[in-house]
Amino acid sequence: MLKLEQVEIVVIGAGPGGYAAAFRAADLGKKVVLIDRDPELGGVCLNRGCIPSKALLHISKAIGETNHLAKLGVSYNDPTIDINRVREHKNGIVKKLNNGIAQMAAGRKVKTIQGAASFLSNNRIQIKTGAASRTVEFDKCIIAAGSTSSMIPGVPKNHPSLLTSKTALELESIPERLLVVGGGVIGLELGQVYAALGAAVSVVEFLPNLIPEADTDLVKPLHQKLKKQFESILLSSKVSSIEPVKDSRLKVVIENKKGKTTDSYDKVLIAVGRKPNSHLLNLKVTDIEIDDKSFIKVDMYQRTTAKNIFAIGDISGNPMLAHKATHEGKVAAEVASGHPSAMDVRAIPSVVYTDPEVAWAGLTETNAKKNKIEYEKGEFPWAASGRAIAIGARQGKTKLLFDPETKQILGIGIVGPSAGDIISEGVLAIEMGADSMDIGLSVHPHPTLGETIGLAAEAFEGTITDLYVPKK
């Protein structure tokens, strides 16, 4: 006999979007149940994504900084890697944040349930926890069930040497040779971590550029750095087969215009993107519609085609970013609680936390050219920044894209240390409808990397004194 529970709002998925939605709804006075498959709250981002990867990237960047210091006259012994302590450090950070979320849920009286949720109708779900099951009847539901790593066809299943982003972050061992399949954000971040820890890393990317969604001029300094760190970078190439060989190694066949090459690796990381978890929810018994990529269709209020059900985060469409999910979660919670709200944003920033970092928001030159959008550009090369020169970041760059008529900012792109931190000024400028004069006349502290945003605007305005730009 199934136990039936009544609840005002049920949230499926306890990642950054899910717990934000649950907590916001609870703050608005609603009775909320938060469900997740994992025993710990936080979702992919906290448990096996954003947070553990940044903990490891911090270590890899510190190793890189000590190598750079040797050129400046300060030398250290080669690092000794205690992989167990590194793993414990990473796990400790995750655990601390897990506990923080659990405490916030308890403080708000949000009921949490571990289990796999699936729909029975437009107002009922079933939750399975092991052999037990229970039924929850809800007034409103917010789906925040996230995504999982995509795989390429023809790879051996459940092979210990075949990694996903999840298993790569478990850091069981450092392979002598690692192949990363996919030259996007996840592949390059994890590739750089493993390279810093001693692995010989190779990357194969199907498209002609690394991080295809970013402008090539922003990726270029990172590409130059990775060519020195990695064993090889193969672009416009594809993996045609992966086969197990002796000693748990994997034989990989890679194809490109030059033909086929065969090599063996201790481990292979598949990082070719993520797919929404809509297939896990039994949506066919509801009025919820999905698109041709299995994303749940939503409107600007995050409402699905079933009017009492909302969807947020990875499962509701690109970009698959934690900060997007958080904002969508708050919108869904507010609308579900009877308050006016909408997901009405002009720019969602993207950041690659490699060394150097790459960040962009709003219009990119790639999209502008593709969609024939008129724009003008202001750039500031970090080779002219005293702060960048002092920290060895001469290859960095800040660029701003402006509307040719109104001079309002349309987009921003940055490559260099802390790009992900300083881009927020550009995002705010886009949201506020600032123009080049607004940005250029805002006094920025010197010497900083952040002042390059103001200097890029000055370069566009023709008022810059930190560069000599001949008049046209």
N, C-alpha and C positions, 0 to 999 in steps of 0.2 A: 504494500500500500504506500503510495507516494505521499510524502508530507507536503502540504500546500502552504506557502508563506505569502503574505501580502506585503508589498512594499511600494512606496511612491516612485522612487527612481532606482533602477538597477544599472550598474556600469560593468560592462564586460571588458576586462583588461585593466591591469594596474600599472601601466607604464606612465610616462610623463603626462600624456594626454588623459589617460583614465583616472589617475589619482587626482589630477587637477580638477577634472570634471566632478568627481565624487566630493572632493573637499569644498568646491565652490557651491555645489548644490546643498551640501550640509550647512554651509555658512548662511545660505538663504532659507534655512529652516526646514529642509526636506529630510525625510527618512530615506537613507541611502544604503544600498548593499553594493559592495565592491568585490568582484569575482576575478580570480586569476588562476591560471594553470599552475604557476610556480608557487612554492611554499613561501617565497620572499616577495615582497612588493617591489615595484620599480621597473618591471618589464625588461625588454631587451636592452634599452639604453643604459640602465643602471647595472644590471646583472651581467650582461655579455655584449656590451656595445660601447656607447659614448664614454662612460666613466672609466671602466677598466682599461680601455684603449688609451685614454688620456693619461692615466697613471703610468702606463708603460712608455708612452711617447715622451713624458717628462724625463724619464730615465735616459731614453735614447738621445734626447736633445742635450742633456747634461754631459753625456759622453762626447757628443759632437763639440760642445763648447770647450771641454778640456783639450780636445785635439786642436782646436783653433788657438787656444792660449799658448800652445807650444810654439806657434809662429810668432808670438808676441814676447817670447822670452820667459814664459812661465811653464815649466814642464812637470808632468806627473808620471808616475809609473803606469804601465798599461793596466786597464781595469781588470779586476778579478770578478767574474760573474758567479754569484751564488744564486742559481735559478730558484731554489726553494725559498730563499728569503725574498727574492723579487716577487714570487707568486704570493707569498704571505702578505707582503706589503699591499699588493693589488687587491687581494681578497679582503684585507682589513678595511680598506677604504670603502669597498662595496658594502661590507657588513655594517659599517657605521651609518652609511646613508640608508640602508634597509631599515635599521632600527629607528632612524629619524622619521621615515615615512610612516612606519607602524605606530609610532607615538602620536603623530599628527592625526592619523585615522582614529585612534582611541580617544584622543582629546575632543574630536568632533563627533564622537559616537557613530562613526561610519562602521557598519558591520562588514567584516572581511571574510570571504569564503574561498578556500582553495578548491579548485575543481575545473572541469571542462564544461563550458556552457554551450548549449545549442537550443535553438528555438523550437517550440511546440506550436506556436501561433503568434499573432501580432501582439499578444499581451502575456505570453507565458514562455518561460524557458525551463529547461531541465539542466541540472548541475550534477555531473558525475564526479565523485571522488573515490577512486578505487572501485570497489564493487558496490558502493552505496550511491544512491541518487536521491535528489530532492527536486521539488518543483517550486518555482517562484512566479507569482503573478504580479505584474507591475503595471503602473499607470504610464510611466515613461521609461525608455531604455536608451542608454548611450553605449554604442559599440565602439570599443577602443582596442580591438583584438590584434592590431599590429600586422607584422609581416614576418616572413622567414626567408632564409638565404635561397636564392635560385641555384640550380645546378645545370651543368651542361650534359647533353645526352652522351651515353656510352661510357660513363665513368663507373668504376667498381663501387658497389654499395657497401657502406659500413666498413671500409678499409681503414685501418688505424693511421695510415700515412696520408690519407686524404682529408684535408682540413676545410672547415668552414670558418667564418669569422668567429663563431661561438667556440669551436674547439681550438682555434688558433690562440684565443685569449686565455685558454686554460693553461697555456705555457707548460705543457708536460715536459718538453725537452727542446733544445735548440738544435735543429738539423744542420748537418754540414752543408747541404745544398737544398735550397727551397725554391720552388717555382710558384709564382703568383700568377694565376689566370685571371686577368682583369686589371686594367690600368686606371681604375676609378679611385674614388675617395678611400674606400675600405682597403682595397688592395695595396695602395701606396702607403697608407698609414701603417698597416701591419707589416708590410715589406720593410719599411724603414726601421721599425722596432726590431725585427729579427736581424736585420743587417747590423744594427748597432750592438746587438747581443752576440754577434759572431758568425751568423749564417752567411753563406754566399747566396745572394738572392738574385733571381732572374724574374722578369715580368714579361708576359705576353699579352698584348692588347689587340683586339680584332679591328678596331678603328685606327685611323692614321695618327691620332694624337692621344696623349695621356689626358685624363680628366676631360673628356670630350665636351661636357657642358660648360666649361670655362673658356674664356678667350685664350688663344694660343700665346699671346704676348705675356699674359700673367703666368702661364704654366712654364714658359721657357726657362726662367731661373731655377725652378724646381727640377725640371728635366736635366739641366746641366749639373745640378748637385747630385741627382740620382745616378747619373752616368758614372760618377766617381765612386758612389757607394755600392751600386749593384754590379753583379757579374755581367748582366746583359739586359737590354730593353728591346723587345721585339715588337714593332708596331705593324699594323696591317697584316697581322698573322692570326692564325687560329689553331687551337688544339684539336686535332682530329681523332686522337685516341690516347687513353691512359690505361696501362696494363700493369698488374702486379708482377714483380720479378723477385728474385731471391733476396733474403734479408730485409723483407718488408719495404724494399725500394719500389719506385714506380717508374716504368718506362713510358715516356711521353713522345708522341709524334706531333710535330708542329709544322704547319703548312703556311707558305707565303709565296710571293711572286718568284722567289729564287728556287722554289721546290719544297721538298720535305726534308726535315732533319729529325733525328732521333737521339734522345738523351735520357739519362736516368737521374732521378732526384730522390733524396731521402724523404721529403714530404712535398705535397702539392696543395696549395691553398686556392680554393675556388672562390673568387670574389667578383662575380659577374652580375651583381645586383640582387634585389629582393623582390618577393612577390607577396601580395596581400593574402591574409589568412581567411578570406571570405568563405573558402571551401569547407572550413571547419565548423560552420555555424548552422547548417541546415536551413539556409535562407529560403529554400523553395517552399516552405510552409508559411511564409510571410508574404507581404506585399512589397518587400524590398527588391529593388532592381539593381543589377550590377552592369558595368560596361564591358566592352570586349576585352579588357585587360583584367577583369575580375575585381575592379575597384567598386565599392558601393557608391551609387549616385547620391549626391547630396546637393542642397541649395545653399545659399549664403548664410542660412541659419543653422547649417549642419544637419538639417532634417532630411531623412530619407523619403522614399516614396510611400513608406508607411508612416503616417503623420505623427505617430507617438514614439517613433524610434529615430534616433540620431546616430550619426557615425562620424568619427574623428580620427585624425592621425594617418598612419600609413595605409590603413584599410580604405580610406576615403579619397586617396589620390596623391599624386606627387605635388611638391617635393616631400620625400620621406624624411622628415627632420623633426627632432624632438621638440624644438621651440615652436614649430608650426602646430604640432599636436597639442601642446599646452594651451596655446591661444584658442584653438578650435574647441578644446575641452571646456574652457571657461564660457565660450559662446553657447555651446550646446547646453551646459548646465543652466545658464541664465535663461535661455529661451524655454527649456523644459520646466523651469521654475516659474514661468509666467512673467519674465522681465524682458524688456526690449534689448536686443543685442544682435549683432551680425558680424560675420567674418569679412571685414571690409578693409583689406590691407593693400598698400601699393607696392611693398617690397618685403620679401622674406630672404634674409641673408643666408648664404651658403658658405661654409668654411671647411677647408681641408687642413687638418692639424699636423701637417708634415713640417719639415724644416728645410726651406722656409714655408711659412703658411701661405695659403692662397684663399682669398675671400672675395666675394662679389655679391651684389644685391641690385635689384631693379633691372633695367635694360642692360644687356651685354652687347658688345659690338657684333658678335656672331649672330645674335637674334635680330639686331637692327638691320644688318645686311641681308639676312635671310628673308625678313618680312618687309624690306624696303622702307624702313623707318628712318626719317631724316634726323640727324644728330650732329652736334659739334662736340669737340673733346678738349679737355684740359688735362695735361699730364705733368707730374713732377717726378723725375728720376731720383732715387735715393742716393745716387752717386754725388748729388749736390747737398745732401743732408749731413750736417756735422754729426748728429746722433747716430745715423746709420753707419757712417764711416767709422766712428769710434767703436762700434760693436761688430764690425765686419759684415755689414749688410748692404754693401754698395750695389748689389744686383737688384735690390728692391725697387718698387715702383707703385705710385698711386695715380689712378686716372679717374676722371669724372666725365660723364656724358651729359650734355645739356640740350634742351630744346632750342633749335636755331632761332626761333622767333621770341619766345618768352624768356629764354635763358634759365628756365627752371631745370633743376637737376633731374635726370631720368635714370641714371645708373651710376654705380661706383664699383671699382675693382682695385684690389690691393694684393701685392705679393711681397712678403718679407716677414720678419719676426713680429709676432703679436698682431698680424693682420686681422685675425678674428676678433680681437679686442677693440681695435680702433675703428673698425668698419661701422660700428653702431652709430657714430656721428653721421655717417652718410645715409644710413637707413632713416634716422630721424629727419634729416634734411629732405629726403624724398617724401616722407609722410607729411611734413609740414609745407611742402611745396616751395622750399627755399630756392632762390636763384643764385647765380654765380656770385653776385655782389654780396648777398647775405652771408655766404660762406667765406668769401675772401676778406670781408670786413670784420668777421668774428675774430677776436684776438686769441691766438693759440699760444700755449706755452712753448718756450724755446729753451734748450734743444730737446725736442721730442719727435717720435715717429708720427704721432697724431697730427703735428702741424703740417705734415705733407698734404693733408686734405685741403687746408686753407691755401697752401702754396700752389696746389693744382688748380684751384679756383682762380688765384691771382694770375697764373700762367694763361688761363683762358681769357681773363679780363684784359691782359696786357699790362698789368700793374706790378708784376713781379720784379723784385730787385735781387733775388737769390739766384737767378739765372739771367743770362743775356740771350734774349730772343730777338733776333733782327726783325724790324718792322717789315711787313709785307708791302 
